[in-house]
Amino acid sequence: MTEGIRITTGEEYIEDAVSRNVLEKQFVTNMSGETPSVKNRKFFVGVNTSPVNVTDFLYGAPGQRIYILGDGNMTIKHGTFIFTNTGADKLLAADKVYRFTYFETTNPKSHKWVEDE
């Protein structure tokens, strides 16, 4: 912690603000199954012990970004709700991080998860 600095100018005292670097608490959640919930979370770890095809991430919020640490068993199915940056199904390699952003669509009323480049 940094101590405040007191500066005297004539008869006035000016106190420098004390700065504190505090990181927001983040939770990492296990992710498994074909339609995992991402409600109120940002960071995920794939924990599938056998191959699984993910077709959607449930309970997303507009502008939400999710980060997934691959497990080598999770394949993201490109298409209806999830769009990979390669335009094809993608196996999430073990120990590599992938990022997706949620967008709502109006015509038709639906949503998209788009993988960032």
C-alpha positions in Angstrom: 0.0 0.0 0.0 1.3 3.5 -0.9 1.2 6.1 1.8 -0.5 9.4 1.1 1.7 12.5 0.4 1.1 15.7 2.2 2.1 18.9 0.4 2.2 22.3 2.0 1.5 25.4 -0.1 1.3 28.6 2.0 -1.3 27.8 4.6 -3.1 25.1 2.6 -2.5 21.4 2.9 -3.1 19.2 -0.1 -3.4 15.4 0.5 -2.5 13.1 -2.4 -5.0 10.2 -2.7 -3.7 6.8 -1.5 -3.7 4.4 -4.4 -4.6 0.7 -4.1 -4.5 -1.9 -6.8 -7.2 -4.4 -6.1 -8.2 -6.9 -8.7 -11.8 -7.9 -9.1 -12.5 -11.4 -7.9 -12.9 -13.8 -10.8 -14.4 -17.3 -10.7 -13.4 -20.1 -13.0 -16.2 -22.6 -13.8 -16.0 -26.1 -15.2 -17.6 -26.5 -18.6 -19.1 -29.7 -19.9 -22.0 -30.9 -22.0 -23.6 -29.9 -25.3 -25.2 -26.6 -24.0 -23.3 -25.4 -21.0 -24.6 -22.4 -19.0 -22.5 -19.3 -19.0 -24.8 -17.2 -16.8 -22.9 -14.6 -14.8 -19.5 -16.1 -15.6 -16.5 -15.2 -17.8 -13.9 -17.9 -17.4 -14.3 -21.6 -18.1 -12.3 -24.8 -18.1 -13.3 -27.7 -20.3 -13.6 -30.8 -18.2 -15.0 -33.3 -20.7 -13.5 -36.8 -20.3 -15.0 -38.0 -23.7 -15.8 -36.1 -26.9 -18.7 -33.7 -26.8 -20.2 -31.4 -29.4 -21.2 -27.9 -28.1 -24.1 -26.4 -30.0 -24.9 -23.3 -27.8 -23.8 -21.5 -24.6 -27.0 -20.9 -22.5 -28.0 -17.7 -20.6 -25.6 -15.3 -22.3 -26.0 -11.5 -22.0 -25.5 -8.9 -24.7 -21.8 -8.1 -25.0 -20.7 -10.9 -22.7 -17.3 -12.4 -23.4 -16.4 -15.9 -22.3 -13.0 -17.4 -22.2 -12.7 -21.2 -22.5 -9.6 -23.2 -21.7 -9.8 -26.2 -24.0 -9.6 -29.8 -22.9 -9.0 -31.6 -26.2 -12.5 -33.2 -26.0 -14.8 -30.3 -26.7 -15.8 -29.5 -30.3 -17.6 -26.2 -31.0 -20.3 -26.8 -33.7 -20.2 -23.9 -36.2 -23.6 -22.9 -37.4 -26.9 -21.9 -35.7 -25.8 -20.2 -32.5 -22.0 -20.4 -32.5 -19.7 -19.0 -35.2 -16.0 -19.9 -35.1 -13.4 -17.8 -36.8 -12.6 -20.5 -39.3 -16.2 -21.0 -40.4 -16.1 -24.7 -39.5 -16.5 -27.0 -36.5 -13.5 -26.5 -34.1 -11.9 -28.9 -31.6 -10.7 -26.9 -28.6 -7.1 -28.0 -28.1 -6.0 -28.8 -24.6 -4.4 -25.9 -22.7 -5.4 -23.2 -25.3 -7.7 -20.3 -24.5 -10.6 -19.4 -26.9 -12.8 -16.3 -26.6 -16.4 -15.9 -27.7 -18.7 -12.8 -27.6 -22.5 -12.8 -27.4 -24.7 -10.8 -29.7 -28.4 -10.6 -29.9 -30.0 -10.5 -33.4 -33.3 -9.0 -34.3 -34.2 -10.7 -37.6 -34.9 -13.4 -36.7 -35.0 -12.7 -32.9 -32.1 -14.9 -31.7 -28.5 -14.7 -30.6 -25.0 -15.5 -31.8 -21.8 -16.4 -30.1 -18.9 -15.2 -32.3 -15.3 -16.4 -31.8 -12.8 -13.5 -31.7 -9.9 -13.6 -34.1 
